[in-house]
């Protein structure tokens, strides 16, 4: 049976481990299994059951029988799957609905019968985990995190890589309908009073508000659909304050059938969208926030992040994930890091661009298994749609352009990339791609030729080889050397 963690803050995550979290929320019960690099493990499996445990709390104070039955069945399935997947560490947590329900203990006992040790998180612990989750995916986050669940809303101040103040309010999306039924403006008045009494009024003035939770992510999906956004990735998607008001009007008019036809919006989330939007408007107003930004990372990722060592937390999550993907998909280990060091002398990139270049080099070999006619598209697809964090849409497009060029796509710019990043940055990425392409061809993807050679941009684009490697400068290498020199507006020179 998987190891059960009672005090996870006293444990650390190995560099590679298969860990899992069962999250018993107010709206859904979910199992997520993670595998890979500790700093940003890949999601191996993700399944949820919309049990609606918090649906009847406002009326009865208890979880209804149907919700309990769905949750029990989900827990039994998830416990069995975790065993079959040979999860080394399994953690089961419960939040507001189980915490507040008069019969929440019944579900905890059902979990214990399955050898699942449930951690009943307090509102403050839930808020802390949500804030840590946002910092895991957006390390530079400076603002207020809002985690909207079925039973509660957690607010967390994040700044300088840490969580400071936090609070939990009984404003879960399954409770909002009852509040709004009290009359026009009832929800806004409730938010205003809760914020004033807790000292949170105006606490987000001029700062971004980071959106966590399925209902707010669904709202972002609606906005992406309505605006024709070219990237189907919700993480770090911005929603301006005035746009939230537009979405509230759209939701009042749009037919339910049209909402159900929108990709990636769960039909179970649709009924919660009007209430979630009304709450967002009120929260942004009373916090004084400048706008909102979606975080795909929340409580579960925060629980993992809390268990990392200080050194692991300092790792760049984009580089960690790209390196892990490169090791899984590439032909030779360590090649991406060497490739970046090899081409770096050609570029005087600012730190943010340099890390994007590094990530592109780590992913430079991901297309080799693809059909040769589609390797460029494969590289672009991985950069655009991969499970990356600490990167915005423009950064994804820049990486995608570099890989598209590196994998044989040429100097063209696919339309979607031009909609996401500026022309100058994409031109820079094409140069990276050509340089990667030269290094890949010269070395054949192995390490030693890169270690023994160097490339420099001065009056000419000079490639220097050891005498023993002169034979490596074949026709294909010469062609790529000339292409890179031409792109720089220089002449290619070979020195032995």
N, C-alpha and C positions, 0 to 999 in steps of 0.2 A: 504493500500500500504506500502511496506517496507520503512523504514527510509533511507533517502539518506544522505550520509556524504560528506559535502563540504570540511571540514578541519579535516581529520581523525587523524592528529597528536595531536589534542586536545581531542580526545576521547580515552577511554581505553576499552578493551574487558572484558566482564564478565567472570567468571570462566567457565561457560557453556553457549554457545550461538550458534544459527544457523545463520551463516553469509555467504554471497556469494559475488563473484567478477565476473563481466563481463569484460573480457579483449579484447579490440578491437586492435588486433595486425596487423602488416603489412602482415602477412601470414595467420593468422587464427583469428576467433572470437570465444571466449570460455566462457562458464559458468562453474564455480566451486562452489559447495555448501559445506560448512564445518560445522561440528557438533561435539561437545564434548569439551574436555579440551582446554582452551585458548592457552596454550603453544604449543600444537601440535594437533590441531583438526583433526578428521578423515574426509576424503573426502566422503561426502554423495552422490554427483553426479558430474559428469565431462563429458562435451560434447563440441566438437569443430566443427566448420565449416571452411573448408579451403577456405576462401573468396578471398585470394590473392590480398588484397587491394594495396599492394606495387608493384605489377607486372608491371604496366605500368608507374610507376613514372619516371623512367630513360628516357623514350622516350617522354612522353607527359606532365609530371609534374602533372598529375591528376589520380584519381582512375577511372578505366573504368566502364562502365555501368553495366557489368555483375557482377563485384565485389561489386558494390554498392547494386545491387539487392540481392545478396547472404547475404550480411551483414545486410540489412534491415530485411530480413526474419529471420535470426538468432536472431537478437535483439528482434523481436516480440515474437518468441518462448521462448527465455530465460526470458524475462520479465514476460510472462505468467507462466512459470514453477516456477519462484521465488515466485510469489504470491501463487501458489498452494502448494508449499512446506513450506509456512508460514515462509519465511526468515525474520528474525528480522532486519537485516541490509544488504542492498545491495549497492555495490559500482561499478560504471562503469568507467573504465579508457580507454584511447586511447593513442597510442604511435606514432612511427615515421611516418607511412603512413598517418594517419589523420593529424598529425602535419605538414607534409611537402606538402601535396597535395593541389592544388589550389581549389579543390572542397571538401575538408575535412569538411567544415562547413555544407555541405548538409547532410552528415551522422550524424553529431551532432544534427542537427534539427530533423532528423528522429527519433533519440533516444529520444529527448526531447518530441516528440509527444507521445511516449510510457511512459512518466513520468520517464524516465531515465536521471539523471543529469550526464553528461559526464565530467570527469576530464581529461583535455588534459595535459598529463605529458610532461614536458620539457625533453630534453636529460639528463640533470643532475639529475632530479627527477627519471627518469627511471633507470639510473645507480645506484643511491642510493638505490632504492627498490631492484634491483637485488643483490647488495652487501649484503643488510640486509637479503635477502632470503637465500643466502649461509650461512650466520652466524646463521640463524635459524636452518638449518639442519646440519651444521658442525661448532659448536661453537668455536672450536679451530683453525679455518681456518686462515692461515697466508700466503698470496700470492696475486695474481691478479685474479679477477673474470672477465670472458669474457662472456657477454650475447649477443648471436648472434640471432637477429630477422630478419624479412623480410626486414626491411628498414634501420636498423642501427646496429652497434656493440658498446656496452657499455663496457668500462674497468673501474674496480674499485679496488682500493687497500684496502684489509681488513687485519686487524691485531689487536690483543688484544681485540677482541670482538667488534670492531667498524670499521666504514668506514672512510677512510681518503680521498685520491685523487680520482677523477672520471672524466671521459671524454666520449663523444659520438662521433663516427665517422660514416659517411655515407657509411658503408660497410655491409649493410644488405645483406642477402643471395640472395634476388631477384635483387640486383644491381650488383652482382659480375660477372655475365655472360657478361654484357656490358663491364666491365673493362677488363676482360680476353680476350675479342675479339679484343682488341687493339694490341695484339701481345704477344709473349712469354716474360714472366717476367713482364708484365704490372701490374699485381696485386701486386707482391712483391715490385715493385718500388713505387706504390701508398701507400702501407702500410708503407714503409720506410719513405716516405716524410711526411705522416700524423703523424707518431710517432715522427720524428725528429722535426717537426714544433711545436708539442704540448709538447715536453719534455718527451715523454714516451719511447724513445729508451733506452733499457737496464734496465727499471724500475723493471722488474721481475727477474733479474739475480739470479739464484740459487733457485728461489721460485717456488712452484707449481702454475699451471694455472688452475683455476676452471671453468669447462665448463658448461654453461647454455644455453638452447635453444634446440628446437626440432631437428634441423638438426645435431647438435653435439651429442645429445643423440642417434639419429639414427646411427651415425657413431660408437658410442660405442656398440650398439646392433650388428652391423656388425662384430666388432672385437670379441665380446663375442661368436658369432656364429662360426666364423672362428677358434677360439682357443679352442672351446669345453668347455667354462667356465661353471661350474656346477650350478651357481646360477643366476636365471633370474631377478636379481635386479641391476639396472643400477647405483643407488646412490652410490657414492664414488668408482666407478669403475675406476681404473687407466689406462691411455694410455701413454706409454713411448714415448719419442720423436722419436726414430727410428721406432717405430711401426706406427706412423702417416704416415711416408714415405712409409712403406709397404702397408698401407691401400690405399694410393693414387695409387700405382701401381696395387693393386687388383681391384680397381674401374675402372681402365682403361681397364681391361681385362674381368671382370665378366659379364656374360649375364644379361640383365635386368630381364629376367624370373627367374633367380636364386635369384636375389635380392628380387623380389616380393614374393618369397616363404619363406623368412626368417621371423620367427615369430616376432611380435612387431615392425616391421619397416613399418610405414605407406607408402603406395604406393605414396602418395602425397609428401613425403619427398625424395623419391629416386632421382628425377631430381636435387635436390639441393646438394646431397652428394659430387660430385666431386668438386664443387665450395667451399663448406664448408670445405672440407679437405685441399684444396689448401690454403685457408685463414688461417686455423689453423697452418699449417706448417710455413707460413710467420709470423704470430703473435708470435708463440713460438720463432722463430729465432730472431726477432727484440726486443722482450722483454728480451730474454736470460733466459727463464723459464727452469726449470729442468725437466718438464714433465707436464702431465695434469691429472686432477681428475674430474670425472663427478659429478655435483650436480643436483639432481632431483628437487631441490628447487630453485626458481628464483623470478621473479618480484611479482607474486601474493602472494607467501608466505612471501615475504619481506614487502608487504603492510600490511599484518596481523601482522607481527612481530613488525613493527614500532609503532603499536597502543597498544602494551603491556606495562604494567607498568614496571619500573625497576626491581621490585621483580619478576614479571612473567618471564621476560627475563632471570633471573638467574636460573630458574628451569632447571633441566636436562631434555631435551626433550625425551630421551629414557625412563627415569623413569616415566615422566608424561604420555606418551603414553601407556606404559605397565600397569600403574595403572588404566588408563581409560579402557583399554581392559579387565583387570582383573575384574573391577567392573561390566562391561557389561556381561562378560561370566562366571564369577565365581559364587559360591553359597552363599558366605558370605562376607560382606564388611570388609575391613581392614585386611583380613586374610594374604595377601601377605606380607605386611610390618611386621606383627607380626612373620610370618614364617622366614623371613630373619633375624630378630633380634634373633630368637630362635636358628638358626643354626650357626650364625656368630661366636660364641666362638670356634667352631671347626676349623675355617679357619683363617690363617694369610695371607689374600689376599691383594695384592697391590690395590690401589684405583681403577684402571681401571677394574681389575678382580672383585673387590667387587661390582661395579655398575652393572656388567653383572650378578653376582649372585643375586643381589637385583631384577633386572628385571625378571630373571627366577622365582624367588619366587612370584613376582606379577602375573606372568602368570601360576602359578602352577596348577590352577584349570580350565584352559581353555578347557581341554579335557573331562570334566565330562559328557557332553551331547552326546559325540560320542559313537559309538558302542564300548564296552569294548575291542574288539579285535584290535581296531584301535586308541585307545587313545594315545599311544606313537607316532604314525605317525602324529596324529593331532597336538600334542604339537610341534613336530619337524617342521611341515609345518608352523605353526604360527610363530615360532622363525625365520625360514629361510626367509619367504616370507611376513611377516607382514610389515605394513607401519611404519617402525622404521627409525630414523635418528640418527646422532651422534654415529654411530656404523658401523664398516667395515665388510667385509665378514667373517673374522675370528671370530669376535665377535658374529655374527649371528650363526655361527656354534657351538661356545661354548655354547651359550644359548640353541641351539637346542639339543645338547648332554645332557645337564642337564635336559631338559623337557622330552626327549626321555626316559631317565633312570627313572626319577621321575614318569612317567606315565606308567611304566611297561615294557619298552623296554629292560630292563636288562643292562648288561655291554658291550654289543656289540657297535660297532661304524659303523653306516651306511656309505657307501662308500663316498658319497658327502661331509660328514663332514671332513673326513680325507684329502680331497683335499683342504680344505679351512683353516684349523687350524692345529697347531702343536700337536704332540702326548701328550706332557706334559699338555697342556692346556685342551685337551679333557679328559684326565685322571682326572684332577682336577674337571671338570664339572660333571663327573660320580659320584664323591664323593658328590658334591652338590645334585645331583639327588637322591642319596640314603638317604641323610639327609632330604631332602624335603619329600621324601616318608615316612620316619619314622614320621616326624612331622604331616603330613597329616593323617596318620592312627591313631596315638595316639589321636589327637584332634578331629577327625571326621570332620575337616574343620572349627570348631568354635574357638572362641578366648580364652575362659576362661582356658581350659586345658593348652594351650601354656603359658599363663601368670603365671600359678601356677607351672609350671615344668621347668626344665632346663637340658641341655645336655652338657657334658664337656669331653674333650679329655686330659687325663693325662697318668698315667700308664695303665689305662683302659678307655674304652668308657662308661662313667657313665651317666645313665639317672636317674634323681632325681624327685620323685613325692611326692605331699602332701598325707598324709594318706587317705584323702577322695577320692583321685583319683587312689588308688591302683587297683581298679577294672578295670580301663581303660587298664591296662597292660595285655591284652588278648593274645591269641595265635598269631594272625596276627601281633600285635605290637612287640611281642617277636621275631618273625621271622625277621622283618625288622630291629630291634635293632641288632640282630646277623649279618645280612648281612652288615650293616654299619660298625660294629666293625671289621669284617673279612676284609673288604676293606681297613681299616686303619691298619690292622695287629695287632689288639688289642683284648682283651677279653671284652665282654659286661657285665656290672654290673648294677643292679637295686638297687637304694637306696630309701627308703620311710621314 
